[in-house]
Amino acid sequence: DSSGRGSNVLKVLGYFARIGLLRVHCILGDYFGGLQAMDPMDLSNKNGLFTKVTLCHISASYYTGFCYLMMRRYLDAIKIFNQGLSFIARVKQYHSRSSGYDQILHKMEQMYALLALSVALCPAGTKLLEENVQTSLREKHSDKMQKMVRSELPAFDELFTYACPKFITPSLPDYDNPTANVSSEAYKLQLKMFLTEIQQQNQLPVLKQYLKLYTSISVSKLADLMGAETDQLLTLLMRLKHKTYSKTHVMGSGSATEGLWASSGDTDFIVDVDKDTAEEMVQIGDIKMQKNYMEYYSNHIAKLKSICATLHAPARQGNNAAAGGW
């Protein structure tokens, strides 16, 4: 420009185009590509450029969290939705008169629905939620979450249908059959994929409950409790290992597609042979996730300050009135 300083328009445009690219990949069903589009950004950075535009921040959290959900990275999805919902709780009061207020509220409800799906599929992630988010989640979806724990498909179907983005099909329309309605084909395909994943896990919640009751149990006894053959039980145990083992992204480090392989379950187990009885045994151990107590105490300190300010307000008004001669 005339002042000799370069304009940052193209830089900022390219930055926000990344989030637009995330959305495009997501509605096409390319979830890995969507996360790749977010590589230069760190959603845990509270001073990032995307935080300057409220709807941009919300969209980034929504689509990134949905990509993680569909890739079975439930802990990462819970972290992202928790951050996005905490952000909305802080700023929505300042946008009550803006044109995008209804859109903010709608995205918030969708994110709570997706968070309910994530927590139902990975109950250990509940410990990652902030207190206000966890309370709101119970108020909004406690009944549906109980149904999802029992592996009731209609509950999963209802929440997914409400909260999923509007998928599109990248193929050309059938010009030979212009009356054919294919607008919902992409949605039906994604729903089918999601429900297939749920059906593969329909027996795992019951198995988890039994594993929590023991520190050691024979395979034959556990098979009797599950009402299954020994071979079928071993298959279920391997399936539980597989479904609860996934990548977990370390916030602030590396690409959004990368992460450390770890168990996302709240229990871990191994199958070993008892030396004395020569019987196959399942050895169970708890996985303790470290809770972030800083957020807990910070929230309660803020609430205490707010209560103190409210209690002292009438006293100040009374002193002002007395000083004015009333």
PyMOL commands that set and color helices and strands:
alter all, ss='L'
color gray80, all
select helices_A, chain A and resi 9-28+31-37+49-52+54-70+74-95+101-121+123-128+131-149+153-163+185-200+204-212+219-226+230-243+293-323
alter helices_A, ss='H'
color red, helices_A
select strands_A, chain A and resi 216-218+245-248+260-263+267-273+280-286
alter strands_A, ss='S'
color yellow, strands_A
deselect
rebuild
show_as cartoon
